[in-house]
């Protein structure tokens, strides 16, 4: 009798239609919002293309001009290599000195711009102002300013890269300070340690990996930026590149560009090796 009841129940379940559900990744409101966002992006880009004055015949002719430019650069004039290597060494020295100076200036700014280490709210606002001001001005603009102050040469290039790097280093180090674990700080404070010792022994050890990482990264970036500062008279290999372009010496410019590419690749390899050794 139990078997008959089970068979009747199974037959009843088979005759009843089970509800079906259709899975959708986005709701109707989400799909409408995504469509409006894409439409807005297309409209903004289209408006920008209409407003920008582009001479389209020159744009379509660009591939032929690039081929013609490469033909003018070949073969490279390797006779200028000794002078290029000397300028490359100057470029690397600019990046090294500028990175060192920026670290000296950025570390104090990072500590006063972090909420958990700043001595006073006014100093916190001052630190934030320094970080924003130095980071918002492009390196080329800094170089133009310092060329006007110090005249053409490596001093202007060093100051330009150093001031630009303060905001980068200070912001990242300051954020690492704010994100540090507060428990060691509370433990040392409970023992009666001074504020300086709390920072030195509870916060600095936590921030050191970030400090090393961002310093190496900034040095790598500074090598790239120092190669173009000479275009505005701030020293380095950019100065002879600007001269070669001005005098239409494209074969010499080819050598300079090859050397710039080589030093950038070498800087990337060295920075990667330093990260593996230090971090």
N, C-alpha and C positions, 0 to 999 in steps of 0.2 A: 504493500500500500504506500509505503514511503517512496518507493521507486516511481510509482505512478504520479505522486505529487511533484517529485523533482522533474519528471519529464514534462508535466503540464506547465510547471514554472519556466522551464527552458523554452518550451514552445511559445509561451506568452511573451518572454523577453525577445525572442526572434521576431515576433510580429510587431513589436513596438519599435518605432523609429527613434534611434538615439540622436540627440542634438549634435549638430556639427559646428565646429568653431573654425574660423579662418584667422590665422595669425598674421598680423600686420606689424611691421617694424615701427612705423610712426603712426600716430593718430592723425585724424583729418586736420586738426589745428596745427600740429607739428609740420605736416606736409605743406600746408598753406604758408606757414612762417618761413620754411626753408625756400619755397618758391619765391616769396617776396624778397628774401635776403639775396638770392641769386639775381633776381631781376634788378634790385637796387645796385648790386655790384656791376652788372652789365651797363646800366644806365650811367653810373659814375665814370666808368672807364670810357664809355662812348663820349660822354661830355668832355672828359679830359682830352681825348684825341681830337675832338672838334676844336677845343679852345687852344690847343698847342699848335703853333705855326710850324708845321712840318713840310719841307719841300720834298714831296714824294718822288719826283724823278731822281733826286739824289739818293734817296733811300733805296729805290729799286736798282740803282746803278752801283750800290755798295759792293756786291761780290766781285764785280769786274775791277773796281778800284783797289780792293784788298789784294787781288791777284797781281795787279800792277805794282802795288807797294812791295810785295814780297819779291818781285822780280828786280826792283830797284835795290833791295837790301842784299841780294845775292851777287857775288860771294861776299861774305863778311870781311871787313878790313881788320885783320888781326894785328896789324902794326900798332894799333892804339891800345893793345891789351895791357902793357905795363902801366899806362896812365889810368886805365879803367880799374885795374886791381888796386892801385893806390887809393883811388876814390872809394872803392868798395870797402877797403879797410877803414877809411874815415867814416863811412856810413855805419859800419858795425860798431865803431867806437861811439858814435853819436847815440845809438840805441842802448849800448851798455851804460854809458854815463847818465843818460836821461832816465833809464829804468832805476838806477841806483838813487838818483836824486828824488824821483817820484815816490819811491818807497819811504825814504826819510820823511817826506812831507805828508804822505798819505796815511801812515800808521797813526800819528797823533790825531789827525782829522777823523779817522775811523773810530777811535776810542771816544772822542767827544760827540760823535754823531750817533753812537749806539745808546739806546735808552738806559741800558743797565750799567753803563760805565761813565756816562757823561756827568761832570761835576755839577752842572747847573742847566736849567732849561734854556737859558739864553745861549749858552755854549752849544747846546744841541741844535738850536736854530742856526747858529753860525756855521757849525759843521755841515749841516744839510745845505746851506747856501753855497758853501765852498764846493761841495760835491756836485751840485747841480750846475753851478757856473762853469767849472772846469770841464765838465763832461758835455755840456751842451754846445760848446764852441769847438768847431772842427779844427783838426791839427793844422791844416793849411791856413786857416784864419789866424790861429795863434802864431804861425810862422810869419805871416805878413806883418803882424803887430810887432813881433820881436826883431824882425829885419829892420823895421822903421826905428826901433830903439837902439839896437846894437850894431846895425849895419849888416851887410851880407856876410855869411860865414857860419861856422859850426856852432858858435855860441847861440845864435838865434834858433838853430835847429834843435839843440839840446833843450833849451828853455821851452820851445813849442811842444816837443814830445813829453817833457816832464810835466808841464802843466796839464796837458791833455790826459795824462795817465793818472793824475791824482784822483779824479772823479771815478775812474774805473776801479782802481785798487781800493780806494777808500770805501766805496759803496759795497763791494763784495766782502771785504774784510769786516766792515761794520755790521753787515747782515750776519756774518758768521759769529761775531761777538754776541749779537742779540739772540741767536739761536743756540748758544752754548748751554750746557746742562747747569741749572742753578743749584743743584744739590752740593757740589763741591764748594761753591761760593757760600752757601748757608752754613756748611760745616766749618769752614775756616773763620767765618764771621762769628760763629758761636764760641770759638776758642779765643776770641779777642784779637785776631790778626788785624793789622792795619789795612787800609784800603789798597795801598800799593802792593802789599804782599798778597792780598786776595786776587788782584788782577794778575800779578806775576805768576803765582803758583796754581790758581784755580781756573783762570780764563785763558791765559796765553797758551798753555799746553793743548787746550782744545782747539784753538784757532790756528796753530802752527801748520797743520796739513793744508788748510785753505790758503794760508799766507804763501806757502811755497808754491802751491798750484797756480794761484792767480798771478804771482810774480813771474813765474816761468812763462805763463800764457801771455802776459803783457809784454815781456821781453820779445817774444816771438812776433807779436803784433807790431811792436816798435821797430823791428828790423824792416818789416814791410813798409811802414809809414815813412821811415827815414830815407827810403829809396826815392821818394817823390818830392821831398822837401826842397831839394835843389832847384826844382822848377820855379820856385819863388825866391831863390837866392839864399836858402837856409843851409847851404853846405851839402856835402855828400855827392853821390854819383848822379843825382838828378841834375846837377849843374852842368856836367858835361853832356848829359843826354839832351838837355835843353839847347845847348850850343850846337850839338850835332843836328838837331831838328831844325833850328833856325837857319843853319847854313846848308840844309838839304843834303847833309852827308849821311845818307841812309845806310851805307855799308858800315860806317862807324856806329850808327845807331843800332844796327843789328847785333854787333858785338856787345854793346852796352846792355841791350835787352836780354841777351843770352846770359850775361854775367849776373844781371839782377835776378833772373829766374834761378840760376845756380845758387846764389846766396840765400834766396828765400827757401829753396828746397833744403839746403844745408841747415838753415835755422830751424826748419821743421824737424829734421832728424835729430839735431842737438837737443831741442826742447823735449822731444819724445824720450830721448835717452835720459835726460835729467828727471823727467817725471817718473820713469821706472826706477831710477836710483834713489830719489829723494822720498817719493810717496809710497 
